[in-house]
Amino acid sequence: MLNTFQQADHPALPKATADEAARQEFTKSFKGFIQSTLLPGLTPIYQTRVARKFEKDHGRAPADRRDIRSGMVGDIYFQHYAAANRIAQELLWESVNGSVDRQLPELIAQAKALSASTKAQLVIPEGFTPPRYVTALDIHCMPGGYCSEVCEDDVSVGALYDRGVYLYSMGYTGPNNDDMGRSVVNYIKRHMPDFKPRRILDMGCTVGHSTLPYKELFPEAEVWGIDVGGPCVRYAHARAAGFGLEVNYAQMSAEETTFPDAHFDLVVSHILLHETSGKAMPKIFAEAHRVLAPGGLMIHADLPPFDLMDPFTQFILDNETWYNNEPFWGAMRDMDQIALAEKAGFNRADVKFDTAPMAVMEFAAAAEGYSQEASEAVAEREFTAGEFAPGGGWEVLIARKPLAQKIAA
Ligand SMILES: C[S@@+](CC[C@H](N)C(=O)[O-])C[C@H]1O[C@@H](n2cnc3c(N)ncnc32)[C@H](O)[C@@H]1O
């Protein structure tokens, strides 16, 4: 079934001309075609040609995703699939970039006006240096990455991300691109109905897609989103104001924030970790532990670890590492995050992985936040291995800081 619902408009969002909208819609449909038509073809190709040839050449069956990849890369069907995927990704950003460039002065003026209309804080420190793992390449082929600033008060990469990510996820994260945040909040409300966080920190918030549901569903809480990208938090601040939500944003690294110890009851992130590095992740966990109050929760929603899936699915997902400028995508999935959380100060017994079902797939949640049409479009669709949010749930690492922790002698 086709996904027919559109991104919800808001005052900070770039507006597309008819031509721009047509190009953008094409890239979304092209991605949909690749996912629904080309991707399923990889399984029979692997089973009938590649695995057999591998076995003949090596005298054994492929053992892991690396073996599978070594066989698949020479196959013409896979080459066409991977090339089409890369082209779709580049076209997607290009279709939005021109539109953002055309209206940049108006987007900046609009963001400034929106930001001026809210009491929420926006903190952009002088001379902030983002980490190299963010600036060294254009992650997921997004021109300019998250941090490029082309003029004063720039919001361009924020605007680019807001529209581009909607096309990337083909709308399946909901009209406000907020399914991850909404799903985690729903998860908290369902499993911990008495948990009422007073202060919430969203690390690596980009433009606040996942941050806003926390304010919406915990309206009494003070909510902060932090990101290393200046244009992202500037845009996020304006976007929240456009939705009438008071959410604070700061350009800050999750590795080392300026918040006091034990300041937050809830520290979350959504698809942040796989865009960092092996050195940064332990620091991010340690920082989350430091700023959490006793009894507080750290929740990271990100890509499921590879050991939860079969080698062929691992191979398909790992194509993002190879062809979509996501250098840490595969390595992060191999890391032992439970051990990392323990090293950061959490007790192993208080750490676990779980699945937060996608909010857009849940009828009750859909009735509150999404149209019937949207929820049915997603719920009726069959997800293929390797697709966005396979199985319709977000993997969450959850750790609770103990109420009282023994202090080492
Ligand atoms: C995929 S995006 C996250 C999307 C966002 N959380 C959401 O749910 O819409 C990853 C973000 O993490 C940010 N980032 C990477 N390393 C960071 C760090 N050390 N501290 C804060 N933000 C970081 C990037 O700038 C980027 O905006």
The ligand as a Gaussian input file, in Angstrom:
#p B3LYP/6-31G(d) Opt

LIG

0 1
 C       20.710000      11.573000      12.924000
 S       20.847000      13.048000      13.729000
 C       19.767000      12.883000      15.129000
 C       18.328000      13.081000      14.837000
 C       17.484000      13.586000      15.970000
 N       17.873000      13.072000      17.245000
 C       16.037000      13.237000      15.704000
 O       15.509000      12.366000      16.386000
 O       15.457000      13.827000      14.802000
 C       22.385000      13.028000      14.589000
 C       22.670000      14.358000      15.242000
 O       23.640000      14.171000      16.246000
 C       24.436000      15.324000      16.293000
 N       25.669000      14.997000      17.018000
 C       26.685000      14.199000      16.651000
 N       27.600000      14.129000      17.629000
 C       27.145000      14.881000      18.652000
 C       27.622000      15.190000      19.956000
 N       28.773000      14.727000      20.403000
 N       26.880000      15.992000      20.736000
 C       25.702000      16.486000      20.313000
 N       25.204000      16.242000      19.086000
 C       25.902000      15.439000      18.267000
 C       24.619000      15.703000      14.843000
 O       25.037000      17.047000      14.699000
 C       23.218000      15.420000      14.314000
 O       22.433000      16.562000      14.380000

